[in-house]
Each structure stands twice: as structure tokens, then as C-alpha cells.
Amino acid sequence: MIRTARFAWMAALAALFACTPPPEPVSMGGVRPTDVGGSMVAPPRWGMVIHGGAGAMSPQSLSAERQAEYRAALTEALMAGHAVLARGGTSLDAVEAAVNVMEDNPLFNAGRGAVVTADGRIELDAAVMDGATLKAGAVAGLHTVRNPIDLARAVMERSPHVMMIGEGAETFARQNGLAMVEESYFWTPNRRQQWERMRMQDSLRADSAARAGRTSGYAMPDDRKWGTVGAVALDQHGNLAAGTSTGGMMMKRFGRVGDVPIVGAGTYANNRSCAVSATGHGEFFIRNVVAHSICALMEYGGLPLQAAADSIVMRQLVAQRGEGGVIAMDRQGNWTMPFNSTGMFRGRIGADGRPEVAIFRD
């Protein structure tokens, strides 16, 4: 009875979203079963989609040299994942390999190159999920684990738990032989400059508030918002997986945790529907349970992958002014990358081994 009612509710919701036109001028930022450049290709039998974060980047704010660096980094991550899939490896292994590459690259807000908290700390989060078994692992508030996605997988496979945080998670990492580093390893000159500039801005803001007799507020400009890396994959065995890793929000305070390690919000995989990894303003992705909602619209509402992803990212989030995007794949090898922000670092690769990457709405 309850299950029937749930199906009816989801079907009604799907019908509502399907009939509602997307708001203008926001447009589809991902891709249908076509390549990133727009030419038609057959849906891949197996493959991978990745993202390196969404935000307010533009051709004017990102130099041609830096764009080339991002495209090269995305291509490297795709090729790492593809190498696993091509030899018959699992989607989990492919996702972990691709995310590892981006965690180790200081261009991205994950692992080395993560943003810095208001207290001058590095706090890393990650999650991974197996679409075949629905097993998941998540970690949050890490300071010294070199590759958080590795620890998330260890939590999933070597413990009876789903999520571990802080010191306990790091103790578990050491006990399981994961690579550990000094916290200084994650700092880069670029992140230090950002942190020092924003710390000065916050100090000036607090002084101004005090002189005016107001309680000091904590503003969060757009350039503090997001940065995440993620991957979804379909292997030759027909199994899906998703993984996401992040340094969180620049200048975050009070132990804030975003959507990445929240299973169903920023990361989700289910062979009955799809695999999703999200990037954006985490609070909105948590409230809307974005990753699971996309999968639910497919499983219970009968929507195809692209329509389900568009319904959440391009309609529901836009209506709430929640910015960001997702990457997603279904078990037939269809994929999509919708985003409602100015840009999203993204790419995909199929069985043919041809990597395709993009940053803006090209």
C-alpha cells in the first residue's frame, strides 16, 4: 500500500517536471548522447563521465593557458579511468582511478589544492557508491589523508559503516595502510593567496560592523562557493559506480560539511537507474537530495536520464537559486552533464577511447 502510494507520488512528480519548461535564459549545460562538441555519436556500451567542479568561470576570467591546463588534467583523469575499464576492470576501480588523478592535481578543489577554512585548516570530504550492491562509503573533515576517495572506499569495503569523520576516520586510514601526509602538503600558493585575501576581507567587514554597532556577519561571495571533483562509470559487466571528492567551501566555518559525503545528495549509484556525482552549492544539493532524486525520477517516474537530470538541475534547483551541476550515466551507457552555473569542468570517454572535455557552454 505504502509502496504503491510512493510510486504514484513519484509518477506524478515526474509528470509535473516533464511538463514544466526549463526557465530562460538558463540552458542545458551538459550533453545528450552526443559528443561535447555537438556531433552525434552512438551511446557507448561502457564508459565514464567526470567533472572538476562548477562555478562562475568564463572565457574572460580563465586565461587560454589555464584553460589548456584544465583540459589536459581532465583528459588525464579520463584516460586513467578508461585504462581500467578497457581491461575489464570494475566501475569502482575506474572511478577511484579518475578521482585520484584530480585529487593529486592542484588545479582542483580536492586533495592537493583544496580550499582553506576560515581557521586556516584543510578539511576534505569524499564518498563512493557501488550501483550493483548499493554499498557506500563516505568520509568528512579529513586533514592528513592524501586521497580521500581511497578512504571512502575503504570505509565501504573494510568496515560495517557508511560514514566516518575527523580523527576517527584518519585513525581508520592509518590502520588500513592508506597514504598519509602532513596537512601542509595540501596547501598551494594559489590557495594561500586566496585565503589571505579573504581573511583580510572578513577582518575589514568585521571592523566595519563593529563600528556600526552591528553583529559581525559572515558573507560568502560567489567565488567561495564550490569546487569538487567526481566521476561516474559503467563497466563492461554492466555495473555503475559514482565517486566524489572535495575540499569544501572556501573560508567555511564551524565544521561545515557539504553534500559530497552525504549519500543521495552529492553522490549516488544504483544499477536500477543511474550513477550521479554532483558539484555546486552543497546546501541546496542536500536539501533537494539531488543525486538520489535524479535516480528516483528514473526508477519510479520512468523518465529517461537526461529528462530526470534536467528536471532537478535546470528546474528545481534554478527555482531555488541553487547553482551547480551533475554528471550522470545510466546502465545503457547514456550520459548527461547539465549545469546551471556559468561553467563546469567536465569530460567523458566511451569504449572508443576518445576523451572529450569542455569547460563552458560550448
C-alpha positions in Angstrom: 0.0 0.0 0.0 2.8 2.4 1.0 4.9 1.3 -1.9 2.0 1.8 -4.3 1.4 5.3 -3.0 5.1 6.1 -3.3 5.1 5.0 -6.9 2.1 7.1 -7.6 3.6 10.2 -6.0 6.9 9.8 -7.9 5.0 9.3 -11.2 3.0 12.5 -10.5 6.2 14.4 -9.7 7.9 13.1 -12.8 4.9 14.2 -15.0 5.0 17.6 -13.4 8.7 18.1 -14.1 8.4 16.7 -17.6 5.7 19.2 -18.5 7.4 22.2 -17.0 9.5 24.1 -19.5 13.0 25.0 -18.3 13.5 28.6 -17.2 15.1 31.0 -19.6 17.8 32.0 -20.2 19.3 29.1 -18.3 20.1 26.4 -20.8 21.2 22.8 -20.8 24.9 22.7 -19.9 25.5 19.0 -20.2 25.1 16.9 -23.3 22.8 14.3 -24.7 24.1 11.1 -26.2 26.3 13.4 -28.5 29.9 14.4 -28.1 30.8 17.6 -26.2 31.2 19.5 -29.4 27.7 18.6 -30.5 28.2 16.0 -33.3 26.1 12.8 -33.0 27.7 9.6 -31.8 26.3 6.2 -30.7 25.8 5.8 -27.0 28.8 4.0 -25.6 28.4 0.4 -24.3 30.6 1.4 -21.4 32.5 4.5 -20.4 33.0 7.3 -17.9 31.9 10.9 -17.2 33.9 13.2 -14.9 33.6 16.7 -13.5 36.1 19.0 -11.9 33.7 21.5 -10.3 31.2 24.1 -11.4 31.2 27.8 -10.9 31.4 31.3 -12.3 34.3 30.7 -14.6 34.2 32.3 -18.1 36.5 32.7 -21.1 37.3 36.1 -19.8 38.2 35.1 -16.3 40.1 32.0 -17.3 43.2 32.5 -19.5 43.7 30.4 -22.5 46.8 28.9 -20.8 44.8 27.9 -17.7 42.0 26.5 -19.9 44.5 24.3 -21.6 45.8 23.1 -18.2 42.3 22.2 -17.1 41.6 20.4 -20.3 44.8 18.4 -20.0 44.1 17.5 -16.4 40.6 16.3 -17.3 41.9 14.3 -20.2 44.5 12.6 -17.9 41.7 11.7 -15.4 39.6 10.2 -18.2 42.4 8.2 -19.6 43.2 6.8 -16.1 39.6 5.6 -15.8 39.4 4.3 -19.3 42.5 2.2 -18.8 40.8 0.4 -16.0 37.5 -0.1 -17.9 39.3 -1.2 -21.1 41.0 -4.1 -19.4 37.7 -5.3 -17.9 38.1 -3.6 -14.6 35.2 -2.5 -12.4 33.4 0.8 -12.5 34.5 1.3 -8.8 38.2 0.9 -9.8 37.7 3.3 -12.7 36.0 6.0 -10.6 38.7 5.7 -7.9 41.5 6.0 -10.5 40.0 9.1 -12.2 39.3 10.8 -8.9 42.8 10.1 -7.7 44.3 11.9 -10.6 42.2 15.0 -9.9 42.9 14.8 -6.1 46.6 14.9 -6.9 46.3 17.8 -9.2 46.5 21.3 -7.5 44.1 22.8 -10.2 41.1 21.2 -8.4 39.5 21.8 -5.1 40.1 18.2 -3.8 43.1 16.7 -2.2 46.2 18.8 -3.0 44.9 22.2 -3.9 41.9 22.1 -1.7 40.5 25.4 -0.4 41.2 26.5 3.1 38.8 27.0 6.1 38.4 30.3 8.0 40.7 28.8 10.7 43.4 28.0 8.2 42.8 24.3 8.0 42.3 21.8 5.3 39.1 19.7 5.6 38.4 17.1 3.0 35.3 15.1 2.2 34.6 12.2 -0.2 32.1 9.5 -1.0 31.9 6.4 -3.2 28.9 4.2 -4.1 28.6 0.8 -5.8 25.5 0.6 -8.0 25.4 -3.2 -8.1 25.3 -3.6 -4.3 24.2 -0.2 -3.1 27.1 -0.2 -0.7 28.6 3.2 0.0 31.4 4.8 1.9 31.9 8.4 3.0 34.4 10.5 4.9 34.4 14.1 6.2 36.7 16.5 7.9 40.0 14.9 6.9 43.3 16.7 7.4 46.0 14.3 6.5 44.7 11.5 4.2 46.3 12.1 0.8 43.4 10.6 -1.3 40.1 10.9 0.5 38.3 8.8 -2.2 40.5 5.9 -1.2 39.5 6.2 2.4 35.8 6.4 1.4 36.2 3.1 -0.5 38.0 1.6 2.5 35.1 2.6 4.8 32.7 0.9 2.3 34.7 -2.3 1.9 36.6 -2.8 5.2 34.1 -1.6 7.8 30.4 -2.2 8.7 29.8 1.6 8.4 28.9 4.1 5.7 30.4 7.3 7.1 33.4 8.2 9.3 34.6 11.7 10.2 37.6 13.6 11.6 40.1 11.9 13.8 38.3 8.6 13.9 38.4 8.4 10.1 42.1 9.2 10.0 42.8 6.6 12.6 40.9 4.1 10.4 43.0 5.3 7.4 46.3 4.7 9.2 45.2 1.2 10.4 44.4 0.3 6.8 47.7 1.5 5.4 46.4 4.4 3.4 48.8 7.1 2.3 49.0 9.9 4.9 50.7 13.3 4.5 51.3 16.4 6.5 48.5 18.9 6.2 50.9 21.4 4.6 51.0 19.0 1.6 47.6 20.2 0.5 48.4 23.9 0.6 49.3 25.6 -2.7 50.5 29.1 -3.4 47.2 30.0 -5.2 45.1 28.7 -2.3 47.2 30.6 0.3 46.8 33.8 -1.6 43.0 33.3 -1.8 42.8 32.6 1.9 44.9 35.6 2.9 42.9 37.9 0.7 39.5 36.6 2.0 40.7 36.6 5.6 41.6 40.3 5.2 38.2 41.0 3.7 36.5 39.3 6.6 38.5 41.3 9.0 37.6 44.6 7.4 34.0 43.5 7.3 34.0 42.7 11.0 35.6 46.0 11.9 33.0 47.9 9.8 30.2 46.0 11.6 31.7 46.7 15.0 31.9 50.5 14.3 28.3 50.5 13.2 27.2 48.6 16.3 26.1 45.5 14.3 26.8 41.9 14.9 29.6 40.9 12.6 28.2 38.9 9.7 29.9 36.2 7.7 29.5 36.9 4.0 30.0 34.2 1.4 30.9 35.7 -2.0 30.3 33.6 -5.1 34.0 32.9 -5.5 34.0 31.0 -2.2 31.3 28.6 -3.2 32.2 25.5 -4.9 34.8 23.1 -6.3 34.5 19.4 -6.3 35.7 16.5 -8.5 33.7 13.5 -9.3 33.3 10.5 -11.7 30.6 8.1 -12.7 31.3 5.0 -14.8 29.7 2.0 -16.4 31.9 -1.0 -16.8 31.9 -3.9 -19.3 30.0 -6.0 -16.7 27.1 -3.5 -16.8 27.7 -2.1 -13.3 27.6 1.5 -12.3 29.6 3.4 -9.7 30.0 7.0 -8.6 32.6 8.9 -6.6 33.0 12.5 -5.4 35.8 14.3 -3.5 36.1 17.9 -2.3 37.9 20.4 -0.2 34.5 22.0 0.6 33.8 25.7 0.6 36.5 28.4 0.8 36.5 30.0 4.3 33.9 27.6 5.7 33.4 27.7 9.5 32.1 25.6 12.4 32.8 22.2 10.9 30.5 22.7 7.9 30.1 19.7 5.7 28.5 19.9 2.3 26.7 17.5 0.0 29.7 15.4 -1.2 29.8 12.8 1.6 26.0 12.8 2.0 24.9 9.7 0.1 22.0 10.6 -2.1 22.8 14.4 -2.1 26.2 14.7 -3.9 26.9 11.0 -4.7 24.6 8.1 -5.6 24.7 5.0 -7.8 22.1 2.3 -8.4 22.1 -0.2 -11.3 18.3 0.1 -11.4 18.6 3.7 -12.5 21.8 5.7 -12.8 25.0 6.9 -11.2 25.4 10.6 -10.3 28.1 12.9 -9.0 27.2 16.5 -8.2 29.1 19.8 -7.8 27.6 23.1 -6.7 26.3 25.0 -3.6 26.1 22.0 -1.3 23.4 23.2 1.0 20.9 23.2 -1.9 22.0 19.8 -3.1 21.5 18.4 0.4 18.0 19.9 0.8 16.9 18.5 -2.6 18.7 15.2 -2.2 19.8 15.9 -5.8 21.7 12.7 -6.8 19.0 10.3 -5.4 16.2 12.5 -6.8 17.5 12.1 -10.3 17.7 8.3 -9.9 14.3 8.2 -8.3 12.7 10.1 -11.2 14.1 7.4 -13.5 13.2 4.3 -11.3 9.8 5.4 -10.1 8.8 8.0 -12.6 10.0 6.4 -15.7 11.9 9.4 -17.0 15.0 8.9 -19.2 18.3 10.0 -17.8 18.6 13.4 -19.4 15.0 14.4 -18.6 15.4 13.3 -15.0 18.7 15.3 -14.6 17.3 18.4 -16.3 14.2 18.3 -14.0 16.3 18.6 -10.9 19.3 20.7 -12.0 17.6 23.0 -14.6 14.2 23.4 -12.9 14.1 22.5 -9.3 17.5 24.0 -8.3 17.1 27.0 -10.5 13.8 27.8 -8.9 15.6 27.9 -5.6 18.6 29.7 -6.9 20.8 26.7 -6.2 23.7 26.7 -8.6 25.8 23.9 -9.8 25.6 20.8 -12.0 25.8 17.0 -12.1 27.3 14.2 -14.3 25.3 11.1 -14.7 25.2 7.7 -16.6 22.6 5.0 -16.8 23.1 1.3 -17.4 22.5 1.6 -21.1 25.6 3.9 -21.4 23.6 7.1 -21.9 25.1 10.1 -20.1 24.4 13.8 -19.4 26.1 16.8 -17.8 23.6 19.5 -17.0 24.7 22.6 -15.1 23.0 25.9 -14.4 26.2 27.8 -13.5 28.4 29.7 -15.9 30.7 26.8 -16.4 31.6 23.3 -15.3 34.8 21.4 -15.9 33.7 18.2 -17.4 34.5 15.3 -19.8 33.5 11.9 -21.0 35.0 8.9 -22.7 33.5 5.8 -24.2 34.7 2.4 -25.4 36.4 4.0 -28.4 38.9 5.7 -26.1 38.4 9.2 -27.4 38.3 11.7 -24.5 36.1 14.8 -24.9 36.4 17.7 -22.4 34.7 21.1 -22.0 34.5 24.0 -19.6 32.0 26.5 -20.9 28.8 26.2 -22.8 30.5 25.1 -26.0 
